[in-house]
């Protein structure tokens, strides 16, 4: 009888010891896993926040490529775009805040205008207007925005939310289009020829058409085609010619 009690007690103690060891091993594994995760995380430094700012305005001289001999240059006000106090680009005009994180602004840059026979002399830098840039305040990333048919010389652009409205110009300058594009899309949501508009070498800057005008509610954008005015309703990724009767009904229902 004593032997049975003794063997039962030993078995019970052995089972308890085994459970303690298993539990201890689980704790050790968990502790080791937490240590590994902590070491791995500490090996990667925390992402450093970026600071996006604009510098002071300066006045530069801009001479278009179409300028005649002896023509006076235009005076433009530009300022640098800085990321973490480093100059990344030069910009023209006021930026447009798309969201609290994203903004767009027009680029201006310098090109080397020296002729081949002038290679021995210091470069002759000349300012040129460019397209539009998209800036992410969090990452500090700067990227060029693709605006189809946008002409840096002839096309004035008007921004609303993440939409840009402007008059695009064909390569030969014989066709001008009413264009609305959205930052997230490659193709324009509106591209309609303006019948009476065209440009040539004598056309002044930003004169493909007057700057398009936006309306908030309902969302509309208007283009002027000579003496005519065309208004388009913007609905998400689509654009349709606005109906005056519909506009009247919407106004009456407010």
Beta strands, then each sheet from edge to edge (+ up, - down):
strand 1: 52-54
strand 2: 58-62
strand 3: 74-83
strand 4: 86-97
strand 5: 102-112
strand 6: 125-136
strand 7: 142-144
strand 8: 157-160
strand 9: 163-169
strand 10: 176-182
strand 11: 190-194
strand 12: 213-215
strand 13: 220-225
strand 14: 228-235
strand 15: 238-241
sheet 1: 1+ 3- 2+
sheet 2: 1+ 3- 4+ 5- 6+ 7-
sheet 3: 8+ 9- 10+ 11-
sheet 4: 12+ 13- 14+ 15-
end
